[in-house]
Amino acid sequence: MIFNVTQSANYDFRNSNVKNIFSVCVPITTTNQKVYIRAFDGISAAKGFHYYLKHWQNRSIYWYNEPIKMNNLIIKPNVNISSKCESSYIYYQNVCAWGYSYVWWNWTTWVKHIDWMVMMGISLSIAPIQEDIWYNTYMEMGLTEDEINKHFSGPAFLPWLRMGNIHGWAGPMPSYFRKMQMYLQQNIIRRQRAFGMKVAIPAFSGYVPEAMKRIFPNASFVRAAPWNKFKNDYCCSLFVKSFDPLFRKISDLFLKKTISVYGTDHIYFADPFNEMQPESSDPAYLKMTAKFIYNSMRAVDRRAVWLLQSWMFLNYTFWEKSQTKAFLTAVPKGGMLVLDLQSEQFPQYERTEFFYGHSFIWCMLHNFGGTLGMHGSSEKVNKNIGIARLEANGNMVGVGITPEGINQNYVMYALALERAWEKNEFNLTTWFTLYSDVRYGVANKNLRRAWQLLRTSVYSYNGKKKLHGKYLIARRPSLHLIDPMWYNVSDIYNAWSNLLQSSYSIPCGYRYEYEHDLVDITRQFLQVKFAQIYINMINAFKRKEYDTFDILKKLMISILLDVEHILSTNKAFLLGKWIEGSHSWSVNAKEKHILEFNARNQITLWGPHGEIVDYATKQWSGVIQDLFYPRWKLFLDYLSYCLYKNQTFNSNIITNDIYNLVEIPFNYQRKMYPTDSRGDAYQASKQIFMKW
């Protein structure tokens, strides 16, 4: 989207925290009319334009969309709307999303996504790509190329290399990928800053390659504890104690290079203990560690602000009050900005006395691993942002979204980001109604009814368990899986029915959104139905009800085939797109195999031996066909064998078979998958609806 400077304005969307005032003019094609927006910066200008689109043109911009075509718009003259952003920062991104969602993205995809970011009003983000800078840093310090390559993980696992959780897994990293990712990050930052967005860049958190011991044998190293059962080859990275002179030496070298490559907005992120327990719980040790990390940033930039994720404080057994207070108070007020990473479910500001005076951003995490499944806590998000603002008494300086993966549940991210700009709570009934109208370009009672049903069911989760992502259909089969459903399945069925009834009312330019949601809700219903049948099937097996077991077994197989069918009708649900993305970053057959293995392993075993199996799994066409279906078929056939042969069920036998006969082969195969949808989504959904 191109914004041109102009002299006048109709839309006043100035962010009260920004001093510069300028106006923008958005030309509308095929007409001589223009939309004028008065704003302080590009972010508020873009936000104003999105407001205009949503409220006057029934259009919105989504993170997966083609650019909006501004043809034949009706201009609303003399409309004056003013809005002051309630937050200093509107934050977006999670370090893990750079593995689970963005890893294969190219510049074309990023341009669309940055346009979405600014039109949603996002003013702060991160730029975590750093491997080429580290490569040059390590080479300058005397490491060999082989030593560096052994340290770097494969591309799909870089977020966890950066945080010290693992090293070396799924490598080596191709040099072409490493260099081109740096150039891509430079372009991303350049475009973000052109709109007025601030970008946090990485600082040194302490983790280094094993070979550092060779060069600095007398330095104070400590070995990190194992993370998620990874073995010695890939875990337990070396951590340089922050008060050792080597820490400052590495930090100076790395941070100066990083600033020279990316520039700086004086915000630096470092997470030294992400799901990693420090060597000592002594408050004095923790205070000294935090103090020296912060001082290493200030040694390079006197205006440095440390951006810290609060995720590590979720380890309540370690981070008790004395430990948390010591760590946080080691940094002077104004020197740290904390991301309260999952405020909608586990807010840390409440138990840390508002991070002991540091500014913080209320964040909705929502998604783990980029898994699919309708889920959200709309009422909690709507209410708790305002509650936190009042309680924090000025310490809360922003609202953000921090999903580990995107391309699902867009409605929740739109809700949280729009709520960030408002002082008062939304009327959620009204908000979801407008969302339906804008998403489909029509005010249709059936579509509105569908979204109200979704609002009061899947998007009204109010519990404390991390249920989203743990869907039975997408998990390795066993006798002891627990159904995570918290709502009435009839609400999904009725919402699905209302969507189907609305097909002929959808304008041509909105078919993508409609068909995407139709596929998604069909998948959701089948996923829930599968879980219900599974529970009954297990009971039939235990009671030796042969006929009932056989019927339920056939129904489970039938659902898997139907899920594969419906997903294949929409591009957003294709494994082929993910695999193709990995291929696009390779320059030869060897690299192609490395990157494809990364793509396959991350969404299946997540590690050499299934250390985090199914954590980032996807309900995609291709995954259902070649992973979910065959392993459930093995499991069900084994249950049949045990039932009819009167044999004791042995979980080790079936787990080993699934691992060796399905999961490992899927990781290493080279099968090509379609990258274009097949069949008609509406007809497929209607057929499945009538069947079930």
N, C-alpha and C positions, 0 to 999 in steps of 0.2 A: 504494500500500500504506500503511495507516495503522498507526502504532505507538503504543500507549498505555503510559504509565508505570505500572509496577507495583512491588510490594515484593519479590517473590521471583523466582528464576531457576533454570532447568535447564541452559541452554547458556551456557558461559563463552567468549565470543569477544572478549576484551578486547585491544585494541591496546596493547602495552606502551609505546608512545611518547605515549599520550594520558593525561592525568592524571584527568579527570573520570570518575566512575563513576556509571552509572545502569542501570536495567533496563527492559526493554520487554516488553510482552505482546501477542501477536498473536492476536486472536480468530478461531476457526475457525467458519465459518457452518454451520448445521444441527446443531451439537453444542454442548454446554456446556463443552467442554474448551478449554484454551488452551495455546499453546506459550510457554514463558518463556525469555528470552534475557538473560543478564547481559552488559553491554557498557560500554565507556567512552564511546562516542558513537554517533550514528545510523549511521555507516558500518559499524562493527563489529557493531552490532545487526542491520543488514540482511544483512551477510555471514553472520552466524550463522543467520539465518532461511533464507538460501539453502542453507547447509550442511544444515540440517534437511530442506529440500525435496528436495535432491539425494540424500542418503544414506538417508533414511527414507521418503520418499514418491515416489521415482522421478520427481520433477518438477524442472524447471529453468526459468530465465527467459532469454529471448533478446531481442536488441535490436529485433526486428521483431514481437514477439508481442503479442497481446491480453493484458490483465491476467490473472494466474493466478486461477482460480476454486477456492476452498478448500472444496469440498463433499466430504463423506464421507471425510475423511482419517482414517487410523488413527494415533492418537497413541501414541508410544513413551514410556512413563513412566520416570522415574528414570534418564534417560540423561545422563551428565555428560561433556562434551567440552570441553577447553580448548585454545586455540590462541593463540600469540603471533605477531603479524605480524612477519616477518623484515625488513620494510622500514619506514622512516619514511614513505615516500610510495609509494602505488600510483598511477601517473600514466596519464592517458588523453587523447588527442586530438592531432591534427596541424593546424596552421593551414590546410593545404590541404583538409582534410576539410570545412571550412566552405564550400568552393566545390564540391567533388566529390560530397558527400553531403547536407549539412545545408541547403543554400542555400534550398530551398523548404519546409522543415519548418515546421509550425505548433506551437502550444502543446500540443495533444493528443499529437502525436508526441513532443515533448520530454519530457512527463511520463513516458511509457513508457520512454524512453531513460534518463532520470535514475534511474528505479527500477532499470533494469538496471545502471547504473553503480554505484549504492550496494550492490546485492546482489552485485556482483563485487568489492566492497571498494575501489573507487577513491576516493582521498582528495585528489587534486590534479588540476585541469583548468585550462583557459584560457577567457577570455571576449573574443574578438577583435573583436566588432562595435563599431565606433567612428565610423562615417561621420557620424552626426548630431552627435556631439561635435566632429568636425573641421569640419563645416559651420559650427557656431556659433563655433568658434575662428577660422576663416578670415574669417568675416564681421566679427568683432570686430577683426581685424587690418587690415581695409580692403579685402579682396578682394570682387569683385562676384559675384553669383549665377552669372552666365554663366561667369566665370573658374573658379569652383568646379566647375560642371557639366562643363566641359571637362576637368577633372582627374580626376573620379571615373569609374571604369570601370563597366561593367554589373555586376549582382549576381553573376553566375556567375564573375566574375574578380576579386572583391574581395581574396582572399588575396594576389594578386600585385601589386595596387595598394598594399596595406599594406606589402609588403616592398620596394617601389620598383622592381620588375621591369618593370612597365608602368603606363600611365595612360591614361585616356580610352577604351580599347577597349570596344566594345559598350554604350556609354552612350547618352544620359544616364541616370543613375540616377533613377528616379521618387522624388519627395519623400515620397510615402506609404510606399514601401518603406523608405526611409531611416529615417523616424520609427518605423514599426511594428517594424522590426528592433531598434531600441534598447529599446523596451518589452518585446519578447520576451526580449532578453538580460537585462534586469532581472529578469524572472520566472524565467528559468533560474537565474541566480545566487542568487536568493532561495531557491529550492527546494534547490539544491545545498548552500548554507550551512546550511539548516535541518537537514540530515543530518550536518553537521560537516565537509563538504568544503571545502578551500581552493581559491580561484579566483584565478589570475593574470590581471591586467588589463594592457592595452597601455600602453607608454611610448613616447615619441618616439624614433624611430630615425634621423631626419635628412632624410627625403624630403618635399618640399613641391611645391605647384603652380608652374608656370612663372611665374605672375603675381607671385610673391614678389619677383622681380627688379624689378618696377615699383615696389613699395613700399619695398624695401630694396636700392637699386642698389649700395651699397657693401659689402654683406655678402660673406662668403667662401663662394661656391657652387662646387661642382664637378659636372660632368655625368656621370651614371652611364654605363657602357659599354652597348652594345646587349645585350639579353637574348634568346636564342633567335631571332635573325634578325628581330626586330620592327623596323619602320622608324621614322623620326623622329617621325611623328605620334603614335605610341603608346609609344615607348621613351625611354630616356635621361633619366630624371627628374632634377630638381635635387636635389642633396644639400647640406645645410648642414653645413659642417665643425663638428664638435662643440665645438671650442675658440673658435668665433666667438660673441660675446655674443648673437647672434640665436638660436642653438641653445638656450641657457638660457631666453631669453625665450619661445620657442615651447613648450619643454618644460614650463615652469612653468604656463603658461596651459592647455595641453592636459591635463596630468596632474592639476591641481587640479579641472578640470571632470570628468575621468574618475572621480576618487575621489568627487566629489559625486554623480555619477549611479549608480555601481556599488558604492561603498564599497571597502574594501581589506582584504586579508589580508597586505599588505606584500610581495607578490611581483608583479614587473612584467616583462613579456616585451618584448624588442626584438631584432631580427635585422637589423643594419645592412648586412650583406654576404651575404645569402642568394643564392647563385649569382651574386654580383656581386663583381668584383675591386676592392679598394680602389684609390684614386688612387696610393698609394705603397706600396712594400714595405719601406720604411725602418722598422725596429723601433721607433724613437723616435716616428715618426708614428703607428704602430698603437697603441702604448702610450698616447699622449696621447689618441687618439680614444676608446679604451675607457674611460680614466679620466674624461673629461669626460661621456661618456654615463652612466656610473654616478653621477657626482657630480650630474648633473641630476636623477636619481631621488631621491638622498639630500637634495637641497635642498628637496624637497617632503615626503619621508617619511624620517626619520632611521633607520627600521628597514627600509628598502628592501632587497630581495634581487632581483638581476637574473636572470631565467630566460632562458637562452641556448640555442638549438639548436646542436649541434655540426656541423650539415650543411655549413656554409661551409668547415670544415677539410678536407673531402674534396677540395678543390682543392689537391692535394699540391704542384703546381708552384709555387704562390704561397705557401701556408701551410706553409713549412718550419719547422724547429724554432725558429729565432730569432724569426720572425714570430708564430708561435702562442704562444710563451712570453711575448713582449712584450705581446701583447693580453690574455692571461689574467691575467698577474701584475699588470696595472695595477689590478685590482680586489682589495681585501683579502680574505683568507680569511673565509668567512662571508657575503660580499657577493654571491656568485654561485652559482647552481644550474644545472648544465649538463645538458641532455637529450642523451645520447649516442644520437642519433636512430635509427641502424640498427645496433645492437650485434650483432644476430644474424648480420650479414654483413660490415659494415665498422666494427668497434669503433674509436672514436677514443681511448678512454682508454689503450689500449696504446701509442700513439705520442705521447701528450701527457703522459706521466708522471702519469697519472690527473688530467689537467687542472690540473697544477701545484698540487695541494692543494685545489682546489675540490670541493665535494660534487657528485656526479653521479648521474643516474638511468639505469640500463641499460634501453634501449628496443628493442622489436621493431617495425620499421617495416612490413615484409611487403608492403604493397600500394602501388602507384603508380597514381594517377588513378582509383581506384575500378573498375579493369577486373576482368572476371570470368575465372575459371580456377582450378581447384584447384591449390593450391601452398602449400608450407610447409616449414620446417626444424625439425621437432619435436624431433629428437635434439639439435641445436645449442642450441635454446632451453632444453631441459631441463637440459643439462649446463652451458652457458656462464654461466647466471645464477649458479650456485654457484661456478664458477671465478672469475668476476669479483668476487664478494663476498670471497673469500679473498685474491685478489691485491690488491684495492683497500685492504685493511686499514683499513676504516672510512670511506673516501671515498665509497663507493657507498652511497647512502642510500635507494635505491628501485628499483623495476622498473616499466616502463610499456609501453604499446602506442601506437604513433604512426602508424597507417595513414593514407595520403592519402585513402582512401575505404573505406567499410564495406559491409555487406550482402553479404558473400561470405566464404567460409572461416572461418565463426564458430568452428570447432573450434580454430584456431590462437590466436585471441584468448582463448578460454576457457582453453586450456592455459597461455599465458603469464601470465595474470592469476592463475590458481590457483597456478601455480608461485611467483609472487611472495610468496605467504603462507607458503610452506613452506621449511624449512631444507635438507632433503634432496631429492635427485632423485626423480622419480616412476619407478615401473615403468611404462613407456609401454604395454606390452601390457595391463596391468591398467587403466591410466587410460583407454585407448581403449575397452576393454570396458565400463567403467562409463559412459563417454560415450554409447555406443550404447544401453545399457539405459535411461539417463535420457532420452535424446533421443526414443526411440520408446515409452517406457513399458512395455517388455517385454524379458525376457531371452531373446533368440532367437539360436540358433547361426548362422543365415545372416546376420543383421544384424551380429552380432559379427565374423563372418568377413569381411564386406564392409569393415568399418572397419579391421580388421587389414591387409587388402590395401591400403587407402588409406594407412594409416600407413607401410607399407614402400615405398610408391611415390611418389605425389604429395606426401605430407607428410614426405618424407625427403630433400629437396634439400640437398646439401652443397657446392655450388659457389660461385663468386664472381661470376658474371655476373648482371646484372639481367634475368633471363629472363621473369619473370612479367609478363603484360600484352602481350608481343610475340607473340601467337598469330597464325598465318598467316591464318586465316579472317577476322580482324578488322583486317587491315592493307591498306593501299592496294596493289593487285596490281602485281607486277613479275616479272622473270625471276630475281631474285637474292635472294629471301626465304630466310631460314634457319630451319629447324624447331628450336624451343627445347626439344623434349621430352628429358627425361633419364631416363625410367623405361620399364618394359615395358608396352606397351599392353594386353597380356593381363591384367595386374592390374586395369586399369580395366574391361575386359570381364567378368572374373570377379566383381568387386565389384558391377557392374551386375546381373549374373545373380542374385547372392545377394539384392540388394535386391528385384528383381522376384519372387523366390520367397517373399518374406516379406509380401506385401501383406495376406493375410487374417489375419495375426497382429497387425496394428497396432490398438491400442485406438482408439476413435472420437476421443478427445481429442488424439490425436497424429498425425492424418492430415496436418495442415499440414506438420509437420516432415518426415514421410516423403515426401510428394509433392514438396516443395521439393527434397529431396535426390535424388529419382528424376529430376526434370527436370534438375538440375544435373549428375548423373553421365552422363545421356544426352547432354547438351550437350558434356560433357568428351570423351566417346568420339568423338562426331561431329567435334569440333574436331581431335582427334588424327588421325582417319581422313582428314580433309580434307588435313591437312599431308602425310601419307604419299602420298596420291594426287597432290597437287601436285608433289612431288619426282619421282615417276615420269612425270607428264605433261610436265614440263619436259624430262626426259631423252628422252622420245618425240619431242617437238618438235625438239630439237636433232639427233636421229638420223634425222629424217624418217620416223618409223614411223607412217604415216597411220592405220591401223586402231586401233592401240593408243592413239594420241592421241585419236581420236574417242570411244573407249570411256571413257577416263579423264575427258575433258571432261564427258561426260554424268553420270558418277558425281559429279563436283564440284558440278554444278548440282543433282543430286538431294540431296546432303548439305545444301546451303544451304536447300532447301525443307523438308527434315526438321528442321533446326535451328529454322527459323521456326515450324514446326508444334508442336514440343515446348515451345518457350518460351511460346507463346500459351496454354498450359494452366495457367499459374501466375502469380498477380498479381505476384510478386517479379521477374518477367522481362519486364515490359511497358513499352515506351516511353511509352504513354499515361499512366501514373502520373507520370512525370517531367514531361511536358508539362503535364498537369493541375495539377501542383504550381506550375509557373511562372505559370499563369493565375490561381491563387488569390491572388496578391499584387498583381494589377492592379486599377485602378478605372475604366479606360476602354479603348477599343479600341487607342489608341496605345500605352499602357503594356503591354497584352497582347501586342502585336507585339514590342515591345522585349524583354520578358522571355522570350517563346518563342524569339526569335532567340538570346538568351543560352543557353537550355537546349539548343538544337540545335547551336550553334557549339561549345560546350564539349566535346561528345561526338563531334565530327567534326573540323573544321578547326583548332580551337583557335587562332583568330587570323584576320585578314582574308584571308590568302593561304596558310593551312595551315602556319603557322610551327611548330606542334607537332601536326601531323595525326595522328590516331588515338591520341594519348597517353592520353586519358581515354575512349576508345570503350567501348561497352557491347554485350555479346551479349544483346540484348533483342529480343523480338518487335516488329516495326516497323522497328528499325534493320537487322535482317537483310533484311527485305523490301524496304526502300526505299533502303538504302545498300550493304550488303555484296553482296547479290544482283546489282543492276544494274551495279556496277562490276566485279565478277568476270565477269559475262556479257559486258560490253564487252571486257574483257581477253582472255577465251577466244575470243571471236569474231574479235578482231584477230589472235590467234595462228593461228587457222584460216585466215584470209585470207592471212597471210604464208606459211603452210605450203603451201597449195594453189596460191597464185599465185607461189610461189618469190620472195617479196619479203623484203628485209632488215627485221628487226624494229627499229622506231624507238621507243625508250622515251619520247621527248619527245611523240610523237603520242598515244600511249595515255594518258600522264599528263595531258596537256592535256584530252583528251576526258573522262577520269574527273572531273577537276576541274570542267570547264565544264558537262558534261551530267548529272552525278550529284551531286557534293558541294555545289557552289554552289546548285543548285535545292533540295536537301534542307535547306540552311540557311534558305532564305527561304520555303519552302512553308508552308501553313497547314492541312495535312491533319490531320484528327482521328483519333486512334487509340483502340482499346478500352482501358478502364480496369478491366475485369473479365476474368477468364480465360475461355477458350472450350474446350470439350471436356473429356475425361477424361485426366488426366495418366498414370495407370497404363496405360490402354489404348493411348494414343499411344506411350508408352515401350516397351511390349511389342511393338507393331507394328513399331517401328523396330528393336528388338533382333532380331526374327525376320528382318527384311530384311537386316541387316548382319552 
